[in-house]
């Protein structure tokens, strides 16, 4: 019984309960201790290395795009095209996700020493993927400052039992859960941008395109407007390409891979911040360091780890030092991991699909009372439910 493995984190049920007692405690180290453990060169930015990653990703995207022309070649049987196009969607979508990550690094200032270079590069990369660069840069920065704060975090803010019908027997069945997973994979990212889904519950409609949204202050309004104008320019360009080459062609070469990007953004960010072992804090219990450590490092496999520039398997270090160049995060993790010990949450065993399914099963809501809370299910404890089923 006590050797039962929890699917989500690869820990035993007893180990998970131990983590819930360890993580909220004051850490035996400080951020300064962690930074001293990292070699200084890990904080040095290189234009050659940063733009080298951009060039490599863009080159891969162009090669895959050119190869897509072979799919429509007359010698390729039509039935085979229905197999080859989804392969193209997947591969190009993964490459686009890597470019999205590079734009994300620009927003953190980890791409180069120049703020202008960061913002111009980030604006180009993100807007090409229909991301409102400056608007999201601001809310994402707020998230990093307030990660896992119930009152101030900007994304993946848990619902409480007051927000859902806990007694509804259909709400937590596998078919309904599958529907939720499907909706969030397809629409989770657009819903966050347009209606602030999973974000703070502001009293007014909040989105990333209205400069007067509650998530922005006066200083952000000009940037939001500029971002909207650049996005409108890109959308107009995509419209003209549709007229020139046809809607089907645009769907195949751009919009379908773009949807894959949206799916990966939901998967990556969901798994980084959602797990029954991740604490959430209210009031004075929240501190910046507690929030930074309330994240999870996951392993997506060698290929995806590299394609996504290790955003998912070095996320704890990323929250500790968001300004660190992404290409030093793996090395930095090796230095801070021994100091973090059990304060570093990891899952390098669970397959991605299983981890996503577990998150949508076990991370339903948190108690409406309490300054340190953890995700719960209607049966209160996932490990206990698994043991009951086994018995």
Secondary structure, 3 states (H helix, E strand, C coil): CCCCECCCCCCEHHHHHHHHHHHCCCCCCCHHHHHHHCCHHHHCCCHHHHHHHHHHHHHHHHHHHHHHHHHCCCCCCHHHHHHHHHHHHHHHHHHHHHHHHHHHHHHHCCCCCCHHHHHHHHHHHHHHCCCCHHHHHHHHHHHHHCCCECCCCCCCCCCECCCCCCCCCCCCCHHHHHHHHHHHHHHHHHHHHHHCCCCCCCCCCCCCCCCCCCCCCHHHHHHHHHHHHHHHHHHHHHHHHHHHHCHHHHHHHHHHHHHHHHHHHHHHHHHHHCCCCCEEECHHHCCHHHHHHCCEEECCCHHHHHHCCCCCCCHHHHHHCCCCCHHHHHHHHHHHHHHHHHHCEEECCCCHHHHHHHHHHHCCEECCCCCEEECECCCCCHHHHHHHHHC
